[in-house]
Every structure is written in C-alpha cells, then in structure tokens.
Amino acid sequence: MSYTFPLDYSKVQEFVRAVKANPEQHAGEDAVIPPTMLTSGRMIWEPADQSGFAKLGFDRRRILHGEEEYIFHGPLPRAGQKLTAETTVGDRFEKPGKRGGVMTFAKMITEFRDESGELIATQNSTIIETATTGGKEEGK
C-alpha cells in the first residue's frame, strides 16, 4: 500500500535548521529539499500498519540502522510537491553475531513518486535485528 505526504515549505525549513544544512541552498517557497528529508517524511507520514518495520516483524528493541542509500531519478524534490511513497521488503539474510546468536539483515526499498506518478527517488535501507542475549528471547 502507498501513502502520500506533502513537502511543506515550513517543514523543509525546520529540517534544514535541525540538520544544520545551508539555508541559502534551501530557500524559497519551492526550495529543494535536503535529500535525507525523505527518511523523515517516511517516518512521520507512513501509517504504522504499512510501515516497513512492521513488514519486517523485527523486535524494535534490537534494531540497528545498517545502511542508507538514496537514488534520485531526476531533479531533487522541492517544497510544495506531494510525494506518494511505497515501501517493500527486499532481501533478508542472517549472519552470526560476534557476541553469539544470529543477526538478521533486511533491505527495505521505498519508492517516491510525484503527483504525475513519475519515479522521483528510491531509498534503499538496510535494517539489522541484533541477536538476543544469552540465547533467550528478551521480554518473554
């Protein structure tokens, strides 16, 4: 399922200040957004039941952020646009943890499309679920 979120100018400016980006590069009502703002948009607007994290089924207490990649298929998104996003789960694999147990890795792919349906950006995330401690499930 997909969801739509606005790239509101005031939110772009808040994000620019929060990440200490150069405000001159993101000025004007149709300001280019900082690339990593797509992650914030996904985290704020994505319905919980459609969340990539929910699709993974990982224990949130043991999640690590492994890697993030953004691919832009044209000009960067701008304030004033509405983007529609959809997240799918890609490859999953396991590796032995250095402290014992097994770590599970998963790729999440989020595609962002503009109002006309054109693919604007792809976000590839690697999420890691760390091994449980002592071979026991935590919290059970």
VENNORDA-V828300 format. One record per residue. N is the residue number from 1. RES is the residue in one small letter. PHI is phi as a letter, one per 40 degrees, with the letter a starting at -180 (* if undefined). OMEGA is omega in whole degrees, 0 to 359 (NA if undefined). Layout:
n = (N	N)
res = (RES	RES)
phi = (PHI	PHI)
omega = (OMEGA	OMEGA)
//
This chain:
n = (1	2	3	4	5	6	7	8	9	10	11	12	13	14	15	16	17	18	19	20	21	22	23	24	25	26	27	28	29	30	31	32	33	34	35	36	37	38	39	40	41	42	43	44	45	46	47	48	49	50	51	52	53	54	55	56	57	58	59	60	61	62	63	64	65	66	67	68	69	70	71	72	73	74	75	76	77	78	79	80	81	82	83	84	85	86	87	88	89	90	91	92	93	94	95	96	97	98	99	100	101	102	103	104	105	106	107	108	109	110	111	112	113	114	115	116	117	118	119	120	121	122	123	124	125	126	127	128	129	130	131	132	133	134	135	136	137	138	139	140)
res = (m	s	y	t	f	p	l	d	y	s	k	v	q	e	f	v	r	a	v	k	a	n	p	e	q	h	a	g	e	d	a	v	i	p	p	t	m	l	t	s	g	r	m	i	w	e	p	a	d	q	s	g	f	a	k	l	g	f	d	r	r	r	i	l	h	g	e	e	e	y	i	f	h	g	p	l	p	r	a	g	q	k	l	t	a	e	t	t	v	g	d	r	f	e	k	p	g	k	r	g	g	v	m	t	f	a	k	m	i	t	e	f	r	d	e	s	g	e	l	i	a	t	q	n	s	t	i	i	e	t	a	t	t	g	g	k	e	e	g	k)
phi = (*	b	a	b	a	c	c	c	d	c	c	c	c	c	c	d	c	c	c	f	c	c	c	c	c	b	c	g	c	b	d	c	c	c	d	c	c	c	c	c	d	c	c	c	c	c	d	d	c	b	d	d	c	c	c	c	g	c	c	d	c	b	c	b	c	c	a	a	b	b	b	b	c	i	c	c	d	b	d	g	c	b	b	b	b	a	b	b	c	c	c	b	a	b	b	c	c	c	b	h	g	b	c	b	b	a	c	b	b	b	b	b	b	c	c	c	g	c	c	c	a	b	b	b	b	b	b	b	b	c	c	c	c	g	g	b	c	c	g	b)
omega = (181	177	183	176	181	171	184	182	182	178	176	181	176	181	178	179	184	182	178	175	179	183	180	180	184	183	177	183	178	183	172	181	170	185	184	177	178	178	179	178	179	183	182	190	183	178	185	182	177	185	174	179	179	180	180	183	180	173	185	179	184	182	172	174	184	186	178	177	176	175	179	187	181	179	178	176	183	173	181	178	169	179	173	184	174	181	174	177	179	182	172	176	182	174	176	177	181	179	181	179	184	173	178	180	176	176	173	180	177	176	179	181	179	184	181	180	180	178	183	185	173	177	177	182	171	180	182	170	183	179	175	179	175	178	180	176	180	174	180	NA)
//
